[in-house]
Amino acid sequence: MKLNKLLMPLTLTLSSVCSFNATAVVEDVEQGEQFGIIDSISDKQGYKYRALWKEPQDTKMAMNNPDLYAWRLFIAMNWPGNRDNCRADQDKEFGAQGYSTWQLWREVEQTFLPNAQEPKSWREACRTATDAELFDRPTDPRYTTLADEDTRLNRAAYNHVRKNKLYSRDEQERLVAQGVKSLVFPLKAKEAKANWVRIDEADKPRYHWVETESEGVTEIWGLAGLHIMTRDMPKWHWSTFEHVDNETRWPSVYPEAFRGWDEIPSSDSAACPADNLACNQVPEGLGIEGTRWENYRLRGSQIDWVDNRGKPTILPNSKIEGDFDQGSMSCMTCHALAVKGESNDGHFPIGLNPGVNEEGLPMGYVGVPSPELFLDENGEEVTYMELDFMWSLRHAQREE
């Protein structure tokens, strides 16, 4: 599919370094048809596109074209950010060096503070953010591990946590005691989870990177994987991206942390033809080509437990889930088990791993969650409050 007919602003500006600037907006379907922007995939359903730097909330596209919506999210969230307001910088071009917009969001450690202290307001947190807060340096000198993933909440999600005191484990338990069955985040809520890998100077042009100094040694960290979850739908929209080096390069260097792409091929209907969804390309016409972002691939998106034939959907990231069985990774199913009991200090009240595969790697649950997971040993339903798929709420702290 040629995506230069989709979402592309009416005026494109290419800089001398092939960066991209979205300078126009499709105002309505009729204008889009006039310029050839609407094609069969949108089927004239009335989508109104904003500039690509704008953080989207588009339930229709999330439901009907989840892969294209994933790329739309990817571009907006990786647009260079403005540290003064923690939003995309409209004056910068896509591909310009600097922190991505999602890196200006609030990290979980800045949200769930010791003794359940109230976190800063979004404006104050944005105004006072340090470089150390904007980049969560891995503790392992080689790559991000499961223990120190860089997980960040956007403004809507962060404000919801702050307003409802969900940063307090005690408050969560009070809600359970009051009979609250499920938390509900706003439609604009988003969360990003990133993994990084140590790279060399020569790798910089091909990576989104951050440079740090540790004990007098300069380190360069390249973005290796990025999970995106957004609450456009009740079960959220899920997508995951990886750098092309995750396919073969890093698995040969760090086989214990990178699983490669052979086990589970990519699936991208936005960039690939229907007869080859694992083409591992970027969609045309969105200004990705010629920037470092052309080296990242959508590995897939997820909007339901199963496909139209009842087969459970899976969505692994070969780095973020590099320690797990790739064929049993389902973002949706895993996060559906994010619950809070009446008085549970454990991070995972429901076990996430039903067993291990032949290689000894932990397996996950796929498909519609079994009701038995929510029962006790006597077959009685446990008093759980659903956390609206937000595992990050497990970081809530005890009040002093």
C-alpha positions as CSV (number, residue, x, y, z in Angstrom):
1,M,0.0,0.0,0.0
2,K,1.3,3.5,-0.8
3,L,0.8,5.5,2.3
4,N,1.6,8.8,0.6
5,K,-2.2,8.9,0.1
6,L,-2.8,8.6,3.8
7,L,-2.3,11.1,6.6
8,M,0.2,13.1,4.6
9,P,-0.1,16.8,5.0
10,L,-0.8,18.8,1.9
11,T,2.6,20.5,2.1
12,L,5.8,18.7,2.8
13,T,9.0,20.4,3.6
14,L,12.3,18.5,3.3
15,S,15.4,20.0,4.9
16,S,18.9,19.5,3.6
17,V,19.2,16.5,6.0
18,C,15.9,15.0,4.8
19,S,14.1,15.8,8.0
20,F,10.3,16.3,7.8
21,N,8.0,19.1,8.8
22,A,4.3,18.7,8.8
23,T,3.1,22.1,7.9
24,A,-0.5,21.5,6.8
25,V,-3.6,19.8,7.8
26,V,-6.3,18.0,5.9
27,E,-9.4,19.9,6.9
28,D,-12.1,17.5,5.7
29,V,-12.8,14.4,3.6
30,E,-13.7,16.4,0.5
31,Q,-10.4,18.3,0.5
32,G,-8.7,15.0,1.1
33,E,-10.3,13.4,-1.9
34,Q,-9.4,16.4,-4.0
35,F,-5.7,15.9,-3.2
36,G,-5.8,12.1,-3.4
37,I,-5.3,11.6,0.3
38,I,-8.3,9.4,1.0
39,D,-8.0,5.9,-0.4
40,S,-9.8,2.6,0.0
41,I,-8.4,1.8,3.4
42,S,-10.2,4.8,5.0
43,D,-13.2,4.3,2.7
44,K,-14.2,7.9,3.1
45,Q,-15.2,7.3,6.7
46,G,-14.8,10.9,7.6
47,Y,-11.4,10.9,9.3
48,K,-10.0,14.4,9.9
49,Y,-6.2,14.4,10.1
50,R,-4.2,16.8,12.1
51,A,-0.5,17.7,11.7
52,L,1.7,14.6,12.3
53,W,3.4,16.2,15.4
54,K,0.0,16.3,17.2
55,E,-0.4,13.5,19.8
56,P,-3.4,11.6,18.4
57,Q,-6.5,10.2,20.0
58,D,-8.4,8.5,17.2
59,T,-10.6,5.6,18.2
60,K,-11.9,5.1,14.6
61,M,-8.4,4.7,13.2
62,A,-7.2,2.6,16.1
63,M,-10.0,0.1,15.5
64,N,-10.1,0.1,11.7
65,N,-6.5,0.5,10.8
66,P,-4.4,-0.3,13.9
67,D,-1.1,-0.6,12.1
68,L,-1.3,2.8,10.4
69,Y,-2.5,4.3,13.7
70,A,0.6,2.7,15.3
71,W,2.8,4.6,12.9
72,R,0.9,7.8,13.5
73,L,1.6,7.4,17.2
74,F,5.2,6.6,16.6
75,I,5.8,9.8,14.6
76,A,3.9,12.0,17.0
77,M,5.6,10.6,20.1
78,N,9.1,10.7,18.5
79,W,8.7,14.2,17.2
80,P,11.4,16.4,18.9
81,G,10.0,17.6,22.2
82,N,9.9,21.1,23.7
83,R,11.3,21.0,27.3
84,D,9.4,24.2,28.2
85,N,6.0,22.6,27.8
86,C,6.7,18.8,27.4
87,R,5.0,18.7,24.1
88,A,6.1,18.3,20.5
89,D,8.1,21.2,19.2
90,Q,6.3,22.4,16.1
91,D,9.2,24.5,15.1
92,K,11.5,21.4,14.7
93,E,11.4,18.9,12.0
94,F,10.8,15.2,12.4
95,G,14.2,13.6,12.6
96,A,15.9,16.5,14.4
97,Q,18.2,15.5,17.2
98,G,17.0,15.8,20.8
99,Y,14.7,14.2,23.3
100,S,11.6,12.7,21.8
101,T,8.3,14.0,23.1
102,W,7.6,10.7,25.0
103,Q,10.8,11.2,26.9
104,L,9.4,14.4,28.4
105,W,6.6,12.4,29.9
106,R,6.8,11.3,33.6
107,E,8.7,8.2,34.4
108,V,7.2,5.8,36.9
109,E,9.8,6.5,39.5
110,Q,8.8,10.2,39.3
111,T,5.2,9.3,39.7
112,F,5.2,6.8,42.5
113,L,7.2,8.4,45.2
114,P,8.4,7.0,48.6
115,N,5.7,7.1,51.3
116,A,3.1,7.8,48.6
117,Q,4.0,11.5,48.4
118,E,2.0,13.5,46.0
119,P,4.0,13.9,42.7
120,K,4.6,17.3,41.2
121,S,2.0,18.9,39.0
122,W,2.6,18.2,35.3
123,R,3.6,21.8,34.7
124,E,6.1,21.9,37.6
125,A,7.5,18.5,36.8
126,C,8.0,19.7,33.2
127,R,9.6,22.9,34.2
128,T,12.1,21.4,36.6
129,A,12.9,18.1,34.8
130,T,16.6,17.3,34.7
131,D,18.5,15.3,32.1
132,A,18.8,12.4,34.5
133,E,15.0,12.4,34.8
134,L,14.5,12.4,31.0
135,F,16.8,9.4,30.4
136,D,16.6,6.4,32.7
137,R,20.2,5.1,32.3
138,P,20.3,1.3,32.4
139,T,22.1,-0.2,35.3
140,D,23.6,-2.9,33.1
141,P,26.5,-1.4,31.1
142,R,25.2,-3.2,27.9
143,Y,21.5,-2.9,27.7
144,T,18.2,-2.3,29.5
145,T,17.1,-5.2,31.7
146,L,13.6,-6.1,33.0
147,A,14.5,-4.4,36.3
148,D,15.1,-1.0,34.9
149,E,12.8,-0.4,31.9
150,D,12.1,3.2,31.0
151,T,8.3,3.5,31.4
152,R,6.6,6.8,31.0
153,L,3.0,8.2,31.4
154,N,1.7,11.0,29.2
155,R,0.0,14.0,30.7
156,A,-3.6,12.5,30.6
157,A,-2.4,9.3,32.4
158,Y,-0.2,11.1,34.8
159,N,-2.9,13.6,35.8
160,H,-5.4,10.8,36.3
161,V,-3.0,9.0,38.6
162,R,-2.3,12.2,40.5
163,K,-5.9,13.5,40.7
164,N,-7.2,10.1,42.0
165,K,-4.3,9.4,44.3
166,L,-3.6,6.2,42.6
167,Y,0.1,6.6,43.5
168,S,-0.9,5.4,47.0
169,R,-1.2,1.6,47.5
170,D,-3.4,2.4,50.5
171,E,-5.8,4.5,48.4
172,Q,-6.0,1.6,45.9
173,E,-7.0,-0.7,48.7
174,R,-9.5,1.7,50.0
175,L,-11.1,1.7,46.5
176,V,-11.2,-2.1,46.6
177,A,-12.9,-2.0,50.0
178,Q,-15.5,0.4,48.6
179,G,-16.4,-2.1,46.0
180,V,-14.8,-0.5,43.0
181,K,-14.5,-3.2,40.3
182,S,-12.4,-1.4,37.7
183,L,-10.5,1.8,37.2
184,V,-11.1,3.7,34.0
185,F,-8.4,5.9,32.5
186,P,-9.3,8.7,30.0
187,L,-9.2,8.1,26.3
188,K,-6.1,10.3,25.9
189,A,-4.1,8.2,28.3
190,K,-0.9,6.8,26.9
191,E,2.1,4.9,28.2
192,A,5.5,4.2,26.6
193,K,8.0,1.6,27.6
194,A,11.5,1.8,26.2
195,N,14.6,-0.4,26.1
196,W,18.1,0.8,25.2
197,V,21.3,-0.7,24.1
198,R,24.9,0.6,24.3
199,I,26.1,1.7,20.8
200,D,29.2,3.2,19.3
201,E,29.8,6.6,17.8
202,A,29.5,5.2,14.3
203,D,26.0,4.0,15.1
204,K,24.6,7.4,15.9
205,P,23.2,8.3,12.4
206,R,21.0,5.1,12.5
207,Y,19.7,5.4,16.0
208,H,17.7,7.6,18.3
209,W,20.4,8.1,21.0
210,V,21.2,9.7,24.3
211,E,24.7,10.5,25.4
212,T,25.6,10.3,29.1
213,E,28.7,10.3,31.2
214,S,29.5,7.7,33.9
215,E,32.6,7.8,36.0
216,G,34.3,10.0,33.4
217,V,33.4,7.7,30.5
218,T,31.1,8.9,27.8
219,E,28.3,6.4,27.0
220,I,26.0,6.4,24.0
221,W,22.7,4.6,24.4
222,G,20.5,3.8,21.3
223,L,16.8,3.1,21.4
224,A,16.4,-0.6,20.8
225,G,12.7,-1.2,21.5
226,L,9.5,0.9,22.2
227,H,6.1,-0.4,23.4
228,I,3.2,2.0,23.0
229,M,-0.2,1.6,24.7
230,T,-3.0,4.1,24.3
231,R,-6.5,3.9,25.7
232,D,-8.4,4.6,22.5
233,M,-10.5,1.6,23.2
234,P,-11.7,-0.2,26.4
235,K,-9.0,-2.9,25.9
236,W,-6.4,-0.3,24.7
237,H,-4.5,-0.1,21.4
238,W,-1.1,-1.8,21.6
239,S,1.9,-1.5,19.3
240,T,5.6,-2.3,19.5
241,F,8.6,-1.1,17.5
242,E,12.2,-2.3,17.2
243,H,15.4,-1.2,15.7
244,V,16.4,-3.2,12.6
245,D,19.6,-4.3,14.4
246,N,17.4,-6.4,16.7
247,E,16.8,-8.8,13.9
248,T,20.3,-10.3,13.7
249,R,23.0,-8.0,15.0
250,W,22.2,-7.8,18.6
251,P,21.0,-11.4,19.0
252,S,24.5,-12.4,17.8
253,V,26.2,-10.1,20.4
254,Y,23.8,-10.5,23.3
255,P,21.8,-13.8,22.7
256,E,20.7,-13.8,26.3
257,A,18.8,-10.6,25.9
258,F,17.7,-10.3,22.2
259,R,15.6,-13.1,20.7
260,G,15.7,-12.0,17.1
261,W,12.8,-12.0,14.6
262,D,12.9,-15.6,13.3
263,E,10.5,-17.0,15.9
264,I,7.7,-14.4,15.4
265,P,7.7,-12.5,12.1
266,S,6.6,-8.9,11.9
267,S,3.1,-8.0,10.8
268,D,2.6,-4.5,9.3
269,S,-0.3,-3.8,7.0
270,A,0.6,-0.1,6.8
271,A,4.0,-0.6,5.3
272,C,3.7,-3.9,3.6
273,P,1.5,-5.6,0.9
274,A,-1.2,-7.9,2.0
275,D,0.7,-11.0,0.7
276,N,3.8,-10.1,2.7
277,L,3.0,-8.4,6.0
278,A,6.5,-9.2,7.3
279,C,8.3,-7.1,4.7
280,N,10.0,-5.1,7.5
281,Q,9.8,-1.7,5.7
282,V,8.5,1.8,6.8
283,P,5.4,3.3,5.3
284,E,6.0,5.7,2.4
285,G,5.1,9.3,2.3
286,L,5.1,10.1,6.0
287,G,8.5,11.7,6.1
288,I,10.2,8.8,7.8
289,E,12.6,8.1,5.0
290,G,15.9,9.9,5.2
291,T,15.8,10.2,9.0
292,R,17.2,7.9,11.7
293,W,13.7,6.7,12.3
294,E,13.7,4.8,9.0
295,N,15.7,2.2,10.9
296,Y,12.8,1.3,13.1
297,R,10.1,-1.3,12.3
298,L,6.6,-1.9,13.5
299,R,6.6,-5.5,14.7
300,G,2.9,-5.5,15.1
301,S,-0.2,-4.0,16.8
302,Q,-3.0,-5.6,18.9
303,I,-6.6,-4.6,19.4
304,D,-8.3,-7.8,20.4
305,W,-7.7,-11.1,22.3
306,V,-8.2,-13.2,19.1
307,D,-8.3,-12.8,15.4
308,N,-11.5,-13.4,13.2
309,R,-10.9,-17.1,13.3
310,G,-10.6,-17.3,17.1
311,K,-6.8,-17.7,17.1
312,P,-5.2,-15.9,20.1
313,T,-3.3,-12.8,18.9
314,I,0.3,-12.3,20.1
315,L,2.6,-9.3,20.2
316,P,6.1,-9.8,21.3
317,N,9.1,-7.4,21.3
318,S,12.2,-9.4,20.8
319,K,14.2,-7.1,23.2
320,I,11.6,-6.0,25.8
321,E,10.4,-9.6,26.1
322,G,13.8,-11.1,25.3
323,D,13.7,-13.1,28.5
324,F,10.4,-14.8,27.6
325,D,8.9,-17.3,25.2
326,Q,8.1,-15.2,22.2
327,G,5.1,-17.2,21.0
328,S,3.1,-16.7,24.2
329,M,3.5,-13.0,24.5
330,S,0.2,-11.0,24.4
331,C,0.3,-7.4,25.7
332,M,-3.4,-7.4,26.1
333,T,-3.7,-10.6,28.0
334,C,-0.8,-9.9,30.3
335,H,-2.1,-6.4,31.2
336,A,-5.6,-7.7,31.7
337,L,-4.2,-9.4,34.8
338,A,-3.2,-6.1,36.3
339,V,-5.4,-6.1,39.4
340,K,-5.3,-5.0,43.0
341,G,-6.5,-7.0,46.0
342,E,-7.8,-5.8,49.3
343,S,-4.4,-6.1,51.0
344,N,-1.7,-7.4,48.8
345,D,1.8,-6.0,48.8
346,G,2.9,-8.2,45.9
347,H,3.4,-6.7,42.5
348,F,1.6,-9.5,40.7
349,P,-1.5,-10.9,42.6
350,I,-2.2,-13.2,39.7
351,G,0.8,-15.2,38.4
352,L,1.8,-14.1,35.0
353,N,3.7,-17.2,33.9
354,P,1.8,-20.5,33.6
355,G,5.0,-22.4,32.9
356,V,8.2,-22.5,30.8
357,N,9.0,-23.6,27.3
358,E,11.5,-26.3,26.2
359,E,14.3,-23.7,26.5
360,G,13.3,-22.9,30.1
361,L,11.9,-19.5,29.2
362,P,8.9,-18.3,31.1
363,M,5.6,-18.4,29.1
364,G,2.7,-16.0,29.2
365,Y,-1.0,-16.1,28.8
366,V,-2.7,-15.5,25.5
367,G,-6.2,-15.0,24.3
368,V,-9.2,-14.2,26.5
369,P,-8.1,-14.5,30.2
370,S,-9.5,-17.6,31.9
371,P,-12.0,-16.8,34.6
372,E,-10.2,-19.3,36.8
373,L,-7.3,-16.9,37.1
374,F,-9.6,-14.6,39.2
375,L,-10.7,-17.4,41.6
376,D,-9.1,-18.6,44.9
377,E,-8.1,-22.2,45.7
378,N,-11.7,-22.9,46.7
379,G,-13.2,-21.6,43.4
380,E,-14.5,-18.4,45.0
381,E,-14.1,-15.1,43.2
382,V,-11.3,-13.0,44.7
383,T,-12.1,-9.4,45.4
384,Y,-9.9,-7.7,42.8
385,M,-10.0,-4.3,41.3
386,E,-9.0,-4.1,37.7
387,L,-6.3,-1.5,37.1
388,D,-7.4,-0.8,33.5
389,F,-4.5,-2.7,32.0
390,M,-2.0,-0.3,33.8
391,W,0.7,-2.5,35.2
392,S,2.6,0.7,36.1
393,L,0.1,1.1,39.0
394,R,1.9,-1.7,40.8
395,H,4.6,0.8,41.7
396,A,2.2,2.6,44.0
397,Q,3.8,3.1,47.5
398,R,2.6,2.7,51.0
399,E,1.6,5.9,52.8
400,E,3.9,7.0,55.6
